[in-house]
Amino acid sequence: MKHKKIMGILGILVLIYGIGFVYASHALLPSTTLHNHKIESLDQDALTKIVNNNHLVLNVRDDRGTIEIPLQQFEFNVLNHESIKQDVISNQNAFLWPVHLVNGQDVEAIQINMDEKHLSKVLNKHDLFNEEGLIVSKDASFDVNEENQVVVNEEVVGQVLNQGLAKDTILQSLNNGSYHVDLSDAIILPEIVTSDLQGLRSDVQAKVDVPITLKVDSEVPLHEISGVDKLSFINVDTLDQSISVSEEAIGNYVKALNHQIKEDTPNHNHVYELLGQGGIRLIEKGINIVGFELDETSNQIKNALVEQVALEQGGQTKIISKPKVTYKGMDTSDGNFVEVNINTQTVYLFEQGELTYTAPVVTGNPWSRTHPGVFVINAMFRHYTLKGSNVEKNNPSYTYNIPVEYWMPFDQHIGLHDLSTRSYESFGGSTYMGNGSHGCVNMRLESARRIFNSVSVGTGVWVSGHY
């Protein structure tokens, strides 16, 4: 009888527990609170106010410690009351309903929908998302010490966050109703660590130990490629645990070497002095610069490293730069130069240091002179119309509108051009003294064509002589 009574009581308790379990699986326990406020009694504004009193707590597990940002600094929306209830119901432990019924069930946080743009705006103001002054992660890498031994520089674990991943982690946590976020997994870590390289060190050392010297000619010392430079030619594949030789890196090295040879070569260009009236003399003789042919030299270096066979006095040589022609005290962009002499009324064309063409011209008259000096051609035109006014000494109202085939200005409105209105015989001599131009250098059509086809913008012009 006593046994049956006990079994009956147990049955009632099991029934009550089962009813409570079913209820707790589908309904909010009456003792459920949010920060000591019964959820059932909270409206939307009250829920928002409670959330505003919380902090977003960020942890990165380094010397920066924990960072707390008041949630009221952000723009967010609290879920409606019914959605919050359903969210709490889905997360409450129905098996422990008797415990929660007696002791109460306090919800630490509720799910909120954060405005992503405003989240970024607020976070970007905090040092956690400011990379300045932070340690940046570095991959483990090979280096060559003073004894030409290959060593491994250990990786550096930095403090910089992958900001996109960090913000996504924060948003996901807030949407799940958690205001405490661990961002340690968002730190940008090294991709290559020391253990990835240890097994390849001996293979790399074998490449670095290969002697490689290059030779231009008997007057230039041997160029020995250093261990550090040879290391820069080696690609390391940590996944396959293999190394290879980079053709691109070797090619860039040879290009840089040729550039340095040019920089170190004195008196490279020919320097000529213009003497006036077509005279010219060489005052400094330039030289050809000999360097290394890119493809063949690169292949020799690559093969030496791949086969691990010494390369002595290697490199295929070639002329990498020929002397340019310059004129002492004169500016020019192309090695060519034009002299116009007022006294001889002649144009002289110099091409690459040689006088190649002369022709008679007509310069400005004494009251509208062609200015002596050194200039450069600043533009070039075909089929151009020259216009001007107030240029006649005794006729201030005079204007002109003259079409020309070739126009090469060098001194503001003054330039070289053909002039078909002049007779063929009138060019040169003393024509300029009584029937000169308004300042330009007039030429026959064939002369203007010859000059035009031999110069460019930037070609120097020297107006020599005097009135």
KAJOKA-V181727 format. One record per pair of residues at least 6 apart in sequence whose C-alpha atoms are under 6 Angstrom apart, sorted by the first residue. I is the first residue (numbers start at 1). J is the second residue. D is the distance in Angstrom with one decimal. If there is no record, write none. Layout:
# KAJOKA-V181727
i=I j=J d=D
i=I j=J d=D
This chain:
# KAJOKA-V181727
i=21 j=94 d=5.3
i=24 j=94 d=4.9
i=25 j=94 d=5.4
i=28 j=89 d=5.6
i=31 j=101 d=5.9
i=31 j=104 d=4.9
i=32 j=38 d=6.0
i=32 j=105 d=4.5
i=32 j=106 d=5.7
i=33 j=39 d=5.3
i=33 j=106 d=4.7
i=34 j=106 d=5.5
i=34 j=107 d=4.9
i=52 j=71 d=5.3
i=52 j=72 d=4.6
i=54 j=71 d=5.9
i=55 j=68 d=5.9
i=55 j=69 d=5.3
i=55 j=70 d=4.2
i=55 j=71 d=5.1
i=56 j=68 d=5.6
i=56 j=69 d=5.1
i=56 j=71 d=5.9
i=56 j=179 d=5.0
i=57 j=67 d=5.7
i=57 j=68 d=4.5
i=57 j=180 d=4.7
i=58 j=66 d=5.7
i=58 j=67 d=5.1
i=58 j=181 d=5.0
i=59 j=66 d=4.7
i=59 j=182 d=4.9
i=59 j=183 d=5.9
i=60 j=183 d=5.0
i=60 j=184 d=4.6
i=75 j=115 d=5.8
i=76 j=113 d=5.5
i=76 j=114 d=4.3
i=76 j=115 d=5.6
i=77 j=112 d=5.7
i=77 j=113 d=5.1
i=78 j=112 d=4.7
i=109 j=177 d=5.5
i=110 j=177 d=4.6
i=111 j=175 d=5.2
i=111 j=176 d=5.5
i=111 j=177 d=3.7
i=112 j=175 d=5.5
i=113 j=175 d=5.8
i=134 j=159 d=5.9
i=135 j=158 d=4.6
i=135 j=159 d=5.3
i=136 j=158 d=4.5
i=136 j=160 d=5.9
i=137 j=156 d=5.1
i=137 j=157 d=4.7
i=137 j=158 d=4.0
i=137 j=189 d=5.8
i=137 j=190 d=5.5
i=138 j=155 d=5.5
i=138 j=156 d=4.9
i=138 j=190 d=5.5
i=139 j=155 d=4.8
i=139 j=190 d=4.8
i=139 j=191 d=5.9
i=139 j=192 d=4.9
i=140 j=153 d=5.5
i=140 j=154 d=4.7
i=140 j=155 d=3.9
i=140 j=192 d=5.5
i=140 j=193 d=5.0
i=140 j=194 d=5.4
i=141 j=152 d=5.7
i=141 j=153 d=5.2
i=142 j=151 d=5.7
i=142 j=152 d=4.7
i=143 j=150 d=5.6
i=143 j=151 d=5.3
i=144 j=150 d=4.6
i=144 j=228 d=5.7
i=150 j=205 d=5.7
i=154 j=194 d=5.4
i=155 j=193 d=5.5
i=157 j=189 d=5.9
i=160 j=187 d=5.8
i=161 j=186 d=5.5
i=161 j=187 d=4.3
i=161 j=188 d=5.5
i=162 j=186 d=5.5
i=162 j=187 d=5.9
i=162 j=188 d=5.7
i=165 j=186 d=5.8
i=166 j=186 d=5.3
i=196 j=238 d=5.8
i=207 j=305 d=5.7
i=208 j=227 d=5.3
i=208 j=230 d=5.7
i=210 j=308 d=5.8
i=210 j=310 d=5.5
i=211 j=310 d=4.9
i=212 j=225 d=5.8
i=212 j=310 d=5.9
i=212 j=311 d=4.7
i=212 j=312 d=5.9
i=213 j=223 d=5.4
i=213 j=224 d=4.3
i=213 j=312 d=5.0
i=213 j=313 d=5.2
i=214 j=222 d=5.8
i=214 j=223 d=5.0
i=214 j=313 d=4.6
i=214 j=314 d=4.5
i=214 j=315 d=5.4
i=215 j=222 d=5.1
i=215 j=313 d=4.8
i=215 j=314 d=5.9
i=233 j=245 d=5.7
i=233 j=246 d=5.3
i=233 j=249 d=5.4
i=233 j=250 d=5.9
i=234 j=244 d=5.7
i=234 j=245 d=4.7
i=234 j=246 d=5.9
i=235 j=243 d=5.6
i=235 j=244 d=5.1
i=235 j=245 d=6.0
i=236 j=243 d=4.6
i=237 j=243 d=5.9
i=250 j=298 d=5.9
i=251 j=298 d=5.7
i=258 j=291 d=5.6
i=267 j=286 d=5.7
i=268 j=286 d=4.6
i=268 j=287 d=5.4
i=268 j=323 d=5.7
i=269 j=286 d=4.2
i=269 j=323 d=4.4
i=269 j=324 d=5.0
i=270 j=284 d=5.6
i=270 j=285 d=4.7
i=270 j=286 d=4.4
i=270 j=325 d=5.0
i=271 j=283 d=5.8
i=271 j=284 d=4.9
i=271 j=326 d=4.9
i=271 j=327 d=5.5
i=272 j=281 d=5.6
i=272 j=282 d=4.4
i=272 j=283 d=5.6
i=272 j=327 d=4.7
i=272 j=328 d=6.0
i=273 j=280 d=5.6
i=273 j=281 d=5.4
i=273 j=327 d=5.7
i=273 j=328 d=5.2
i=274 j=280 d=4.5
i=278 j=348 d=5.8
i=286 j=323 d=5.4
i=287 j=323 d=5.8
i=288 j=322 d=4.7
i=288 j=323 d=6.0
i=289 j=319 d=5.6
i=289 j=320 d=5.8
i=289 j=321 d=5.2
i=290 j=318 d=5.5
i=290 j=319 d=4.4
i=290 j=320 d=5.6
i=291 j=317 d=5.5
i=291 j=318 d=5.7
i=291 j=320 d=5.6
i=292 j=316 d=5.6
i=292 j=317 d=4.3
i=292 j=318 d=5.7
i=293 j=316 d=5.4
i=293 j=317 d=5.4
i=293 j=318 d=5.6
i=296 j=316 d=6.0
i=297 j=315 d=4.5
i=297 j=316 d=5.3
i=325 j=335 d=4.7
i=325 j=352 d=5.6
i=326 j=335 d=5.9
i=331 j=460 d=5.5
i=332 j=458 d=5.7
i=332 j=459 d=4.6
i=332 j=460 d=4.5
i=333 j=458 d=5.1
i=333 j=459 d=5.5
i=335 j=352 d=5.0
i=336 j=350 d=5.5
i=336 j=351 d=4.4
i=336 j=352 d=5.6
i=337 j=350 d=5.0
i=337 j=459 d=6.0
i=337 j=460 d=5.1
i=338 j=348 d=5.7
i=338 j=349 d=4.8
i=338 j=461 d=4.8
i=339 j=347 d=5.7
i=339 j=348 d=5.0
i=339 j=461 d=5.7
i=339 j=462 d=4.7
i=339 j=463 d=5.9
i=340 j=346 d=5.9
i=340 j=347 d=4.5
i=340 j=463 d=4.8
i=341 j=463 d=5.9
i=341 j=464 d=4.7
i=341 j=465 d=5.4
i=342 j=465 d=5.1
i=342 j=466 d=6.0
i=343 j=465 d=5.6
i=345 j=360 d=5.9
i=345 j=361 d=5.3
i=345 j=428 d=5.1
i=346 j=359 d=5.6
i=346 j=360 d=4.5
i=346 j=361 d=5.4
i=347 j=358 d=5.5
i=347 j=359 d=5.4
i=348 j=357 d=5.9
i=348 j=358 d=4.6
i=349 j=355 d=5.9
i=349 j=356 d=5.9
i=349 j=357 d=5.1
i=350 j=356 d=5.8
i=360 j=427 d=5.5
i=360 j=428 d=4.5
i=361 j=427 d=5.1
i=361 j=428 d=5.0
i=361 j=442 d=5.6
i=361 j=443 d=5.0
i=362 j=427 d=5.6
i=362 j=428 d=5.8
i=362 j=432 d=5.5
i=362 j=441 d=5.8
i=362 j=442 d=5.0
i=363 j=432 d=5.8
i=363 j=436 d=5.8
i=363 j=437 d=5.7
i=363 j=440 d=6.0
i=363 j=441 d=4.7
i=364 j=370 d=4.9
i=364 j=436 d=4.8
i=364 j=437 d=4.3
i=364 j=438 d=5.3
i=364 j=439 d=4.0
i=365 j=432 d=5.1
i=365 j=433 d=5.3
i=365 j=436 d=4.1
i=365 j=437 d=5.8
i=368 j=438 d=5.3
i=368 j=439 d=5.5
i=369 j=439 d=5.0
i=370 j=439 d=4.5
i=372 j=463 d=4.7
i=372 j=464 d=5.7
i=373 j=462 d=5.8
i=373 j=463 d=5.3
i=374 j=461 d=5.8
i=374 j=462 d=4.5
i=375 j=410 d=6.0
i=375 j=460 d=5.8
i=375 j=461 d=5.0
i=376 j=410 d=5.4
i=376 j=458 d=5.3
i=376 j=459 d=5.4
i=376 j=460 d=4.2
i=376 j=461 d=5.3
i=377 j=409 d=5.9
i=377 j=410 d=4.4
i=377 j=457 d=5.2
i=377 j=458 d=5.3
i=377 j=459 d=5.5
i=378 j=410 d=5.6
i=378 j=457 d=5.3
i=379 j=408 d=5.9
i=379 j=409 d=6.0
i=379 j=457 d=5.6
i=380 j=407 d=5.9
i=380 j=408 d=4.8
i=381 j=407 d=5.1
i=382 j=405 d=5.4
i=382 j=406 d=5.0
i=383 j=404 d=5.7
i=383 j=405 d=4.5
i=384 j=403 d=5.7
i=384 j=404 d=5.4
i=385 j=402 d=5.4
i=385 j=403 d=4.1
i=386 j=401 d=5.6
i=386 j=402 d=5.0
i=387 j=400 d=5.5
i=387 j=401 d=4.6
i=388 j=399 d=5.5
i=388 j=400 d=5.4
i=389 j=398 d=5.7
i=389 j=399 d=4.0
i=390 j=396 d=4.6
i=390 j=397 d=5.7
i=390 j=398 d=5.5
i=406 j=417 d=5.3
i=407 j=416 d=6.0
i=407 j=417 d=4.8
i=408 j=415 d=5.3
i=408 j=416 d=5.0
i=409 j=415 d=3.7
i=414 j=439 d=5.9
i=414 j=440 d=4.8
i=415 j=440 d=5.1
i=416 j=441 d=4.8
i=417 j=442 d=5.5
i=417 j=443 d=6.0
i=417 j=448 d=5.9
i=418 j=442 d=5.5
i=418 j=443 d=4.6
i=418 j=444 d=5.4
i=418 j=445 d=5.1
i=418 j=448 d=5.4
i=419 j=442 d=5.9
